[in-house]
């Protein structure tokens, strides 16, 4: 099926969302392609030396980590293989103290809010206070028309899909339906909504006209 009309619809919605985010104090951008986004982001963060990356498919698919490492930058990434529990924890803590933190969003509203829900909380912490700069990367599949539908997206789409991808034993990973469970492996434990740009944190949002992540 030709996705021309989907791209057009996302572009219109993306432009509306960018304007709303700007009104809320965010440095917001719309990128037509992944390549456009990578070029924009690398220029945006060129002055920083240390970078933290949350557990996000969206920030990795644009190949920013490889580009930063190629420039000799230091990267704190707890998705490295073979880490001990102590090393994993140390990297998550470093993500909250680095110069620039990268993450995605579980949902973004066209009214200008950014919503994330975590199991551990390292992402929700770092995206609000600590790093000098935060870059939030999201595909247009994550944009909803208002805050209520953005929150519903987490329960109905992002949560079950992420749980399934991690092969964890939760009801939603088995059925695809959220039951607001008390499973020990539940990943929906901490919710952060950026209604406005945090007072002491520079936050850029890059929306990409692609379907990225969960």
N, C-alpha and C positions, 0 to 999 in steps of 0.2 A: 504494500500500500504506500502511495506517495505521501511523505510526511510534510510536504510543503505547507499545508494548511495548519498542521500542528505547530510548525516552526513560526508561522505568521501569528498564530494565536498566542504562543508563548512570548513572542517579541512584544506584542501589545501589552500583555500582562506584566512582562518584565519591566517595561518602561514605566508603567504605573507604579510598580513596586519600588523601583529605584527612586522615583520622586518622593514616595512616602518615606522611605528610609532616610533620604537626605533631610527631609523636614524633621526627622527625629534625631538628627545630629550625626548619622553615620556617613562615612565616605563610601558611597554606593556606585557600582558600575554594572553595566550589562555587556557581556562579551558574546559575540555570535558563535565562536568556536573555541575549542579547548586550546588551540594554538594561540589565538588572540588573548585568551585569559592568562596563559603562562607568560607571554611577553609583557602584559600589563603588570602582573604580580611581581615578576623578577625586577622590573624597574622600580616598582613601589617599595621593595624591601632591600634594595641594593646597599643601603647604608648600615644594615644590621649584620652582626657577626654570629649570634647564636640563635638557633631556631628549634622550637618544639612542635611536634606533630601529634595530634590526637589520633585515636584509632579510627581512621576515616578512609573509605575507598575513594571518595570524591577528591580529596587533596592529593592522593597518590596517582590517580589516573592522569592528572595533568603533568606529571613528571617534574614537579618542582624540587623534590628531594634530591634527585640525581643532579639537577642543575646547580643546586646550592652546594652540594658536596664537591662538584667539579670546580667550583669557585673557591674551595678551601674553607667553606663555612662549617661551623660545628652544628650537628643535628642531634637532637634528643628524640629518639623514636623507640617506643616500647614495643613496636611490632617486630623488632629484630628477633631472629630465631636463636634459641639456645640460652636465653636469659634466665638467671636464677630469680626467685621471688624478690630477693633483696635488690638485684640489679633493676628489675622491672619497676619496683617502687621508687628507686633513686631517679630513674629516668622520668617518671611521672611527676616527681617533685621538681626536677629541673625544668620541666615544661612550664611550670608556673613561675619560673624565675628568669626565663630566657629573654632575649631582646624582642623576639617576634614569635608569636604562637599561631599555628595554622589549625583550623578545624573546619568541619562542615556544619550544617544545621539539619536537624530532623525535619524542620518545617520553617518556612518563612511566610509571613502574611503580606498580602498586597496592601494592607493598612500600615505596614512598617514595623512589625515585630518579628523577632527572631526567637525560635523555640528549640531548646535542646533538652533531652532527657538522658540521664546517665545512670549507670550501675555503680560506678566507683566515685565519680565526682571530679576527677582531675580535669576533664574538659570544661565542665560548667564553672569550676573555680578559675582556671586560667583564662577563659574567655571574658571574664568580668574584671579581674584585678590581678596584677602581677607583672606580666610582660608589658613592655613599652608599646608594642604594636600587636594587634590581633587581626588576622585575615580570615574571614569566613567565606568559604567557597561552596556554592550550592548549584545544582542543576535545576532547571525550571520545573522538573517533575515534583520538586519539593515546595513549590509556591502554591498557597491557597488564598482564597479571597478575603478571609478575615481570621481573627485570632482563634475563634471557636473551631473553625474547620482546620486550622493549622494544628491545634491540639488533638483533634480527632484523627488527623493523619498519623500521629505517632501511635495511637492505640490500634488503629485499623490497618496501617500499612508498615510503617517503619519498625515498630516494635516486633511484630511477628516475623517479618523478613530478616531482621538482624538476628533475632534469636535462632532462627532456622540456619542462618549462615554460620553461626558459631557452634552449631550442633549441641545446643544445651537442652537440658530436660525441663522445659516449661510447657504449660498447656498450650500457649500460643505457637510454640515451635512444632507441636504435634497437630494442632487443628487449624492454625491460621487465624484463630479468634482470641482476642484478649478477654480474660475473665477476671482481671484485676487480682491476680493470684498472690499467694504468699510463699511461692516456691523459693527455696534457698538460692536458686540460680537466677531468680528474677533480675532482669537488667534495667527495668524501669523503676528507679528508686529516687532520683534527684531531678527535679525539673527547674530549669532556669529560663526565664523569659526576659529578653532585652526589650523593654518597652521604649527605651531611649538609650543613646550612647552612654555607657558608664562615665561618670564625671572625670576620672583620672586615667582612662584608657582610650587610646586611639584605635578605633575599629573600622576596618574596611570590609565591605561586603561585595563579592564578585558573583553575580548570577550568570550562569552559562546556558546558552540556548541548546541544551542537550539534556538527556535523561542520565543522571549520575547518581550512583549510590542507592541507598535504601530509603 
